[in-house]
Amino acid sequence: MLHKYTATAFFILLSAFQTTAQEAFERTVTWSANDGGVVECPVEFGALGLGKCLPGGIDALGTLNQGRACAMTIAIELAKNNHCQPAFAITKATQCHNASEQNVLMQAGVMKVCELLQRF
């Protein structure tokens, strides 16, 4: 009987951890999508073709774009076209200043992040 309760308690704990991990990566992605702050890693953004998202960057329509929100707009579009790997790379780059949040994204994985981006 004790074994049954132990297994049940373990399952509840595991479920709570999985929910927390899922919520963590969703919070990370949502924060990046809504943050127009300064990009801490301009070289990484440039290497990913996100120069227009750096301060002073201008898109094809002449609109001034800045920060993570600009990059995430591109990541979302890529994800919606099933280009999950580059969408993930951009999403991860928006957290270049925060290794623990990059780790949260890595733990979630490319497909989970891509599926979330597709829902934006």
trRosetta pair geometry for C-beta under 8 A, 3 or more apart (Angstrom, degrees):
i j d omega theta_ij theta_ji phi_ij phi_ji
1 4 5.7 -49 -158 27 38 114
1 5 6.9 31 149 -12 66 103
2 5 5.8 -57 -154 39 37 108
2 6 6.2 39 150 -22 69 107
3 6 5.6 -54 -146 36 31 114
3 7 6.3 32 156 -19 65 106
4 7 5.9 -56 -150 36 28 110
4 8 6.4 28 152 -18 63 108
5 8 5.6 -54 -146 38 33 113
5 9 6.2 35 155 -20 67 106
6 9 5.8 -53 -145 37 29 110
6 10 6.3 32 154 -20 63 107
7 10 5.7 -54 -148 36 30 114
7 11 6.4 32 153 -20 64 105
8 11 5.7 -54 -150 34 31 112
8 12 6.5 30 153 -17 64 105
9 12 5.8 -54 -149 36 32 111
9 13 6.3 31 153 -17 65 108
10 13 5.7 -57 -147 39 30 111
10 14 6.1 30 155 -19 66 108
11 14 5.7 -54 -143 38 29 111
11 15 6.2 31 156 -20 64 106
12 15 5.7 -54 -147 36 29 112
12 16 6.4 30 154 -19 63 106
13 16 5.7 -55 -149 35 30 111
13 17 6.4 31 153 -19 64 105
14 17 5.7 -54 -149 36 32 112
14 18 6.4 31 154 -18 66 105
15 18 5.8 -54 -147 36 31 110
15 19 6.4 31 155 -18 64 106
16 19 5.8 -55 -148 37 30 111
16 20 6.3 31 153 -19 64 107
17 20 5.7 -56 -148 37 31 111
17 21 6.3 30 155 -18 66 106
18 21 5.7 -53 -145 37 31 110
18 22 6.2 31 154 -19 64 106
19 22 5.7 -55 -147 37 30 111
19 23 6.2 29 155 -17 65 107
20 23 5.7 -55 -146 39 30 110
20 24 6.3 36 152 -27 63 105
21 24 5.5 -50 -149 29 31 116
21 25 6.9 22 158 -12 64 100
21 104 7.5 -172 -157 -149 71 83
21 107 6.3 -95 -165 123 120 130
21 108 7.2 175 154 -79 94 79
22 25 6.4 -58 -152 37 31 100
22 26 6.3 28 152 -15 65 111
22 108 7.4 110 -115 -114 50 104
22 112 7.7 -115 -125 -174 83 138
23 26 5.6 -59 -146 42 33 112
23 27 6.1 37 155 -23 68 105
24 27 5.8 -53 -147 34 28 111
24 28 6.4 30 153 -21 62 106
24 104 4.9 -118 134 -150 114 131
25 28 5.4 -50 -147 34 37 116
25 29 6.3 35 155 -17 67 104
25 104 5.2 -175 -83 150 72 96
25 105 5.9 124 -133 -96 101 49
25 107 7.3 -144 -64 74 122 89
25 108 3.7 66 -97 -58 166 147
25 112 6.7 53 106 119 155 122
25 113 6.6 -103 170 -86 125 84
25 116 7.4 -173 123 -16 102 161
26 29 5.9 -54 -145 38 31 108
26 30 6.1 29 157 -17 65 111
26 116 6.1 -156 -109 -133 78 145
27 30 5.8 -59 -143 41 28 110
27 31 6.1 32 157 -23 65 107
28 31 5.9 -54 -148 33 26 111
28 32 6.6 23 155 -15 61 107
28 95 6.5 -2 -173 -77 114 140
28 101 4.9 158 -127 -163 125 104
28 104 5.4 153 -34 93 153 134
28 105 6.1 -125 110 -60 149 92
29 32 5.9 -58 -152 37 31 110
29 33 6.3 29 153 -20 66 110
29 72 7.7 133 -172 -134 70 126
29 91 6.1 -15 -116 -154 89 126
29 105 7.6 118 -63 -103 87 103
29 113 6.4 170 -82 -144 133 85
29 116 5.5 99 78 118 169 138
29 117 6.9 -122 -167 -70 136 78
30 33 5.6 -56 -146 36 31 113
30 34 6.4 7 162 -1 65 114
31 34 6.3 -78 -151 48 26 96
31 35 5.8 22 160 -28 68 120
32 35 5.9 -61 -133 31 27 110
32 68 4.5 -113 -161 168 72 130
32 69 7.6 173 152 -74 51 46
32 71 7.5 -62 169 79 108 107
32 72 5.2 145 126 -69 93 132
32 91 6.4 125 89 -150 161 70
32 94 4.0 82 -146 126 128 146
32 95 6.7 -74 -78 -51 127 84
33 68 7.5 -85 -58 133 16 98
33 69 6.2 63 174 -121 34 67
33 72 4.1 -151 -104 144 62 157
33 73 7.9 117 -145 -55 78 55
33 76 7.2 72 -121 -52 117 123
33 120 6.4 -145 -139 -123 155 147
34 69 6.1 25 -143 -95 11 109
35 67 6.1 -116 123 157 72 130
35 68 4.5 24 80 56 97 125
35 69 5.9 -174 67 -43 36 89
35 94 7.8 132 63 -179 116 117
36 66 5.3 72 180 87 90 94
36 67 4.2 134 -168 53 39 142
36 68 7.1 -130 -91 47 24 70
36 69 4.6 -34 -76 17 73 127
36 70 7.3 78 -125 -22 79 87
37 66 7.8 -119 113 135 7 107
37 67 5.0 121 60 -126 34 139
37 68 6.7 12 49 8 77 103
38 55 6.5 -11 -122 -48 82 119
38 66 7.4 -39 -94 175 44 114
38 67 6.4 -65 -67 -91 11 98
39 42 5.7 111 101 -77 113 66
39 45 5.4 15 165 -39 154 150
39 53 6.7 86 -48 123 145 96
39 54 5.9 -87 39 -111 135 68
39 55 7.6 -154 23 -21 92 80
39 66 7.7 -150 -18 -177 96 71
39 67 5.7 -178 -49 -118 83 48
39 68 6.8 147 -92 -53 85 67
39 71 7.7 101 -99 -28 128 133
39 94 8.0 -81 -122 -126 94 59
39 96 7.9 47 -175 41 82 124
40 96 5.9 -160 78 86 99 101
40 97 4.0 78 40 -70 156 115
41 44 4.0 2 143 27 120 118
41 45 6.2 136 100 -20 76 87
41 93 6.6 -129 80 -170 132 85
41 96 3.7 -36 -9 105 146 158
41 97 7.0 -152 -26 -50 98 74
42 45 5.4 -55 -145 39 37 113
42 46 6.1 41 156 -23 69 104
42 54 5.3 61 -131 -117 103 130
43 46 5.7 -53 -149 36 30 113
43 47 6.4 32 152 -20 63 105
44 47 5.7 -52 -147 35 32 112
44 48 6.5 22 155 -11 63 108
44 93 5.1 -174 137 -142 119 110
44 96 5.5 157 52 -95 158 154
45 48 5.9 -66 -152 43 31 105
45 50 4.1 -88 -175 79 83 115
45 51 6.9 136 126 -76 95 38
45 53 6.0 -122 -171 74 130 109
45 54 5.9 144 102 -64 143 97
45 71 6.7 -98 -130 -87 105 131
45 93 6.3 142 -83 156 62 133
46 49 7.7 48 -179 -69 32 17
46 50 6.9 -97 -70 58 24 69
46 51 5.2 51 -115 -78 73 88
46 54 7.3 4 -64 -39 85 138
48 71 7.8 49 99 -141 136 114
48 86 7.7 144 -158 -160 99 90
48 89 6.3 -178 -120 126 124 111
48 90 5.8 147 169 -93 146 77
48 93 5.8 -100 -18 -36 157 168
50 53 4.4 -30 171 28 96 122
50 54 7.2 114 122 -33 80 82
50 70 7.4 129 -169 112 102 103
50 71 5.1 16 -145 -106 143 97
50 74 6.7 -153 -107 36 96 157
50 90 6.8 131 -65 -130 135 104
50 93 7.4 165 12 108 153 149
51 54 5.7 -41 -161 10 46 115
51 57 5.7 166 137 -114 58 123
52 57 3.8 142 -166 168 33 120
52 58 6.4 -88 -142 64 92 23
52 59 5.2 83 180 -82 142 64
52 65 5.4 43 145 56 86 130
52 70 6.9 -141 110 167 82 135
53 57 5.5 -21 6 61 14 158
53 65 5.4 -60 -108 126 50 114
53 66 6.7 98 -177 -151 55 18
53 67 6.5 -103 174 55 91 19
53 68 7.8 80 173 -81 128 14
53 70 3.6 175 -123 99 95 125
53 71 4.7 80 -162 -56 171 78
53 74 7.5 -96 -53 -4 133 129
54 57 4.8 106 52 -36 63 118
54 66 7.3 -11 152 -128 16 63
55 66 5.4 32 -95 -121 56 110
55 67 8.0 45 -65 -45 70 71
56 64 7.4 -50 -134 -143 22 100
57 64 7.3 118 77 -157 51 56
57 65 5.2 -50 92 66 102 89
57 66 7.0 149 39 -84 96 52
57 70 7.3 129 81 154 132 166
58 62 5.9 -9 -179 -144 117 37
58 63 6.8 152 -155 70 68 33
58 64 5.9 -37 -98 -94 76 52
58 65 7.1 146 -111 14 24 84
59 62 7.2 -57 71 12 65 16
59 63 5.0 -7 40 55 108 89
59 65 5.6 66 -34 -19 102 128
65 70 3.9 106 172 -114 113 139
66 69 7.8 38 86 48 59 97
66 70 6.1 152 67 -17 17 132
67 70 5.8 118 67 11 52 99
67 71 7.4 -102 130 2 40 97
68 71 5.4 -59 -150 40 40 111
68 72 5.9 37 155 -21 74 107
68 94 4.1 88 -135 -149 106 114
69 72 5.7 -55 -143 38 30 111
69 73 6.6 42 152 -29 62 98
70 73 5.8 -48 -157 22 31 115
70 74 7.2 26 148 -11 60 101
71 74 5.8 -58 -162 36 38 110
71 75 6.3 37 144 -19 71 107
71 90 5.3 -169 171 -179 100 106
71 93 6.8 -117 -180 87 152 110
71 94 5.4 180 85 -77 137 106
72 75 5.0 -48 -141 38 42 116
72 76 6.1 48 156 -24 69 100
72 90 7.3 165 -91 132 41 112
72 91 6.9 68 -111 -102 82 73
72 94 6.3 22 -59 -69 94 158
72 117 7.9 -147 -167 -126 84 106
73 76 5.9 -50 -148 33 27 112
73 77 6.7 27 152 -16 60 106
74 77 5.8 -56 -151 37 32 111
74 78 6.4 33 151 -19 65 106
74 90 6.1 -133 91 -154 104 165
75 78 5.6 -54 -149 37 31 113
75 79 6.3 32 154 -20 66 106
75 86 7.8 -152 -119 124 68 71
75 87 4.4 107 -165 -153 74 72
75 88 7.8 130 -151 -42 113 18
75 90 4.0 -155 -79 86 106 128
75 91 5.1 120 -157 -54 158 82
75 94 7.9 -78 -21 -22 150 128
75 117 5.8 -100 134 -136 93 145
76 79 5.7 -53 -147 36 30 111
76 80 6.3 30 155 -19 64 107
76 87 7.4 113 -61 -142 17 117
76 117 5.0 -152 -110 -175 59 95
76 118 7.8 160 -157 -81 68 27
76 120 4.7 -76 -130 71 129 134
77 80 5.8 -55 -147 36 30 111
77 81 6.6 14 156 -5 63 109
78 81 6.0 -72 -154 47 30 100
78 83 4.1 -82 -174 75 88 111
78 84 7.7 163 133 -76 96 19
78 86 5.2 -108 -169 89 154 103
78 87 4.0 -172 93 -70 114 93
78 90 7.1 124 26 14 146 138
78 117 7.9 -9 71 136 78 147
79 82 7.5 37 -176 -81 35 21
79 83 7.0 -94 -72 61 27 64
79 84 6.2 61 -120 -103 71 60
79 87 4.0 110 -59 -142 83 167
79 113 8.0 -119 -104 125 135 72
79 114 4.8 -179 -136 -153 104 70
79 115 7.9 -140 -175 -46 122 14
79 117 3.5 112 16 101 171 123
79 118 4.9 -127 138 -60 108 72
80 117 7.4 -115 -40 128 70 90
80 118 5.5 137 -90 -125 60 71
82 114 7.9 60 -135 178 45 132
83 86 5.2 -16 148 41 108 107
83 87 5.9 126 97 -26 75 98
84 87 5.5 -63 -144 41 31 114
84 88 6.0 33 159 -22 69 107
84 110 5.3 92 144 163 113 102
84 111 6.5 10 -172 -97 154 50
84 113 7.8 125 -166 80 93 86
84 114 3.6 -23 -130 -95 103 151
85 88 5.8 -54 -148 34 28 111
85 89 6.4 30 154 -21 63 105
85 110 6.1 -10 -95 -147 57 138
86 89 5.3 -49 -144 35 38 115
86 90 6.4 39 157 -18 67 102
87 90 6.0 -55 -152 36 29 109
87 91 6.4 30 151 -19 63 108
87 113 7.3 177 117 120 99 102
87 114 5.6 101 81 -109 134 83
87 117 5.6 -169 169 77 133 168
88 91 5.5 -56 -146 38 32 113
88 92 6.1 32 155 -19 67 106
88 105 7.4 151 -163 167 87 116
88 110 4.5 -63 -60 -126 161 77
88 113 5.2 103 -110 83 89 137
88 114 6.3 -51 -56 -56 96 89
89 92 5.8 -54 -147 38 28 111
89 93 6.3 32 152 -23 62 106
90 93 5.5 -54 -149 33 32 114
90 94 6.9 39 152 -27 63 97
91 94 5.9 -49 -160 21 34 113
91 95 7.6 13 149 -1 60 103
91 105 6.3 175 121 -142 108 143
91 113 5.7 -177 79 175 163 133
91 117 7.0 -115 -68 -69 136 131
92 95 6.1 -71 -165 43 40 101
92 96 7.8 77 138 -66 64 69
92 102 5.5 68 -160 -137 87 89
92 105 5.3 -172 -96 104 81 152
92 106 7.5 65 -114 -59 124 79
93 96 5.5 0 -164 -46 51 109
95 98 4.9 -73 -172 60 86 96
95 101 4.2 -130 -154 100 137 113
95 102 4.7 179 105 -65 118 74
95 105 6.6 167 30 -11 149 135
96 102 7.3 63 -95 -69 32 129
98 101 4.1 33 113 21 119 113
98 102 6.6 158 95 -17 64 83
99 102 5.4 -52 -146 36 37 115
99 103 6.3 42 152 -23 66 102
100 103 5.5 -50 -153 33 34 116
100 104 6.8 43 146 -24 63 98
101 104 5.2 -39 -149 27 42 117
101 105 6.7 43 151 -16 64 99
102 105 5.7 -53 -155 36 35 112
102 106 6.4 37 147 -21 67 105
103 106 5.4 -50 -144 36 35 113
103 107 6.3 38 155 -21 66 103
104 107 5.9 -54 -150 35 28 111
104 108 6.6 28 151 -18 62 105
105 108 5.7 -55 -150 35 33 111
105 113 6.0 41 -156 -82 90 140
106 109 7.3 36 176 -75 34 43
108 112 4.4 -120 168 82 92 131
108 113 5.5 104 108 -51 124 87
109 112 5.2 83 65 15 86 102
109 113 6.9 -162 92 -4 41 93
110 113 6.2 -70 -152 42 24 106
110 114 6.0 22 157 -20 66 114
111 114 5.5 -55 -142 38 30 113
111 115 6.2 32 159 -20 65 105
112 115 5.8 -52 -146 36 30 111
112 116 6.5 30 153 -17 62 104
113 116 5.8 -56 -153 36 32 111
113 117 6.4 32 151 -19 66 106
114 117 5.7 -55 -147 37 32 111
114 118 6.4 37 153 -25 64 104
115 118 5.6 -50 -150 30 32 116
115 119 7.1 31 152 -20 60 102
116 119 5.9 -59 -160 30 37 111
116 120 7.6 48 145 -35 64 92
117 120 5.8 -36 -162 5 45 116
